[in-house]
Amino acid sequence: MKNKLTNEELQNALSQFTLEGEVKSCSPYGSGHINDTFLVEAGRKYILQRINSEIFTKPRELMENVDLVCRFMTEEIKKQGGNPERESLQIIKTKDGNLYYEDEKKNFSECISILPTVRPSTLWKNRSTFMKAPMPLGIFKSFFQTFPQKNCMRPSPTSMTAHSVFQHFSEGCRRG
């Protein structure tokens, strides 16, 4: 993205979401190259992400898709007797009930509750942890096979379908 968020813009975005408790800290998280990502610590941990609208040219549609997937995964996890709060992303809505916040400069921000076991890949401490990383993706893929993709929109002209993402992933795994 061309411009960095100012502290004021970041605080403004944070204040729009229905977070549990008072914000104790907000710091850059991971090493993403597409979106600006922040770890927010309040009554629990959250991820606040400014969506790169240069890449995702239709951020509203992107968030609609994220919401569809999150709601679908929540229901699938419940059917299996699991706990969606610990096993699936949960979108934190704005105080106005929206899936994202858009400021006057057309910065789009989303907020999700962070799963207790999630760590950015750059923070993996050992080979054992690294080797376990694909397991949740396999679980996600098994649930996702019945996802009604026809309801999804294309958030950018070059966006891929879930099916094509998994095809590319599988091909990459086969090649090593």
N, C-alpha and C positions, 0 to 999 in steps of 0.2 A: 504494500500500500504506500501511497506517496507520502502521506503525512502521519506523524505519530499523534496519538491521543494526548492531549494535555491532561494534567492531573484534574483540572476542573471538569473536563469532558468525561473522564473516567468516573469521577465521583458522581456526576450527574447521571450517567448511565446506571451506576450501581443503585442510586436512590430510586430508580424507577421499578425495581423488581421487589417481589414480596419475599424477602429473606428472613430467616429465623434469627432473631437476635441482632445485636449491634455489630457492625462491621469492625473487626479488630485489625485486619490487614488485607491488602490487595497488592499482589506482586506478580511480575511476569512469570509465566509457567511454561515449561517445556521449551522446545526450540522450533516451533512451527514456522513455516515459510509462507503460508498462505493467509492465515488469520492472525490477529493479535489476541493472545490468550493470557488470562490472568487467573491465578488462584486466589479466591476470596475466602477468608476465614471469618465466620460470624458464629452463630449458634451451631452451625455445621459448616462443612466445606462446600464450596461451589466453584464452578468454572464460569467466568464471564468471558465472552468471546466477541470481539468486533469482527463481523463478517466482511470479508474482502469483496466488495461489490464490483471490483474490477474483474474478478474471476467469476464470482457468482452474480451474474448481471440481473438476476431476478431473486433478490434475497427473501422476498415475501413467499415466493413459491418454494424456495429452499426450506424455509421454516415450516411451511405447511407439510412438506415431505417428512421432515424430521419429526414433526408431531404425529403424523400417520404411523411412522415406523415405531416411535416410542410407545404409542398407545397399543399398537399391535403386539409388540414385544411384552408389554405389561400383561396383557390378557393371556398370551401364550405361557408366560412364566407362572401366572396364577393357576392355569390349567394343570401345570406340572407340579403344583404344590410348592412352588418357590416363593421367594420374597422379592417383588419388583423393586423395592427400595434399595436392595443390596445387589440386584442382578441386572438392572436395566436403567438406562438414563431416564431421568425425570426432568422435563422442561419446567423451569420456574417462570411463571407468567409475570407480566408487569402488573402493577397495581391497577391498571385499567383492564386487565384480563387478556392482554395481547401476548402472542408468542415471542415477540421481540420488541425492542425499543428503537425508534428512529429519531435521531436528533435533527436540529435545524441544518446541519451540514451534510445530511444524508448518510451519517454513520449508522449502521445497523448493528445492534448488539443483542446477543442471546445469552441466556443464563441457564445452566443445568446443575443439578445436584451432583456432586462427585461421588462416584462409587468408592467405598472405603479401600478396595484392593487395587485400584487403578494407579499406575505410575507411568510417566512418560518413558518412552523407550530409551532415552538418553540417561535415565536414572537406574537402569538395570545394573545391579551390583555384581551378579555372577552368572555363570552359564546355566545353572539350574533354573533360575528365575526366567532367563531368556528362553529356555527350552519349553517352559510352561505357557508362554505368551500366546501361542496359536490356539490353545484349548478353548478359550471363550469365543474365538472367531468360529470354530467348528460348531459350538453350541448355537451361536447366533445364526449360522448358515442353516442348521437343521430346523430351527424355528422359522426362519425366513423363507423357506421353500414354499410355504402356503400363503405368503404375503400377497395381497391383491394389488400388484404393481400398476394395474390400469388406472388406479386412483392417483398416482403420482404425476407431478408436473415436472418439466425440465427447467431447473433453476439457472441454466446457462446454455448457450447454443452448443457447447461442446460436452455437456454433461452426459454421462453414461447411465444406462439402466443398471439396476442392482444385478441383473443377470450378467450383463457384460463385465461388471466389476469383478464378480466371482469367477468368470471365465478367465479374465486377465490374471487374477490372483492364482488360480489353479495352474495356468500355463507357466507362470513364473516359478511356482513350487516344483513343477515337473522338471524344469530346466535347471533347477538348483540355484 
